[in-house]
Amino acid sequence: MKSLKKSVSKRGEVAPDGCNLIKYKISQNKKLYNYYKLQGYEPIFETLDGKKKTRYRYLGRAGSEAYIEGVMQVTLRRIIDEIDEMINSVEDSLLEVSFDTEITPD
């Protein structure tokens, strides 16, 4: 599983931990347009001037190059998070079997 995690990590840039793809709407000329952004829990993305960090990275419309890259980054992050959960589950099970006791969650 750890080698699978490494191979997934090598497939491209991975979104930061806790980063999600968010859809938002903008009204312009009485029409609604959908746009997308990556959003983190804390400021993790550099601003255009590089002096500050922000919680958002704007991706534009669905189908844009930035949008497709953002979707891939979030997808890779979710796959890696699932692999981490599987690794932790297997390690906990091995400990439980080794010591023949139940482990209580924190």
Buried (B, 14 or more C-beta within 10 A) or exposed (E): EEEEBEEBBEEEEBBBEEBEBEEEEEEEEEEEEEBBBBBBEEEBBEEEEEEEEBBBBBBEEEEEEBBEBBBBBBBBBEBBEEBEEEBEEEEEEEEEEEEEEEEEEE
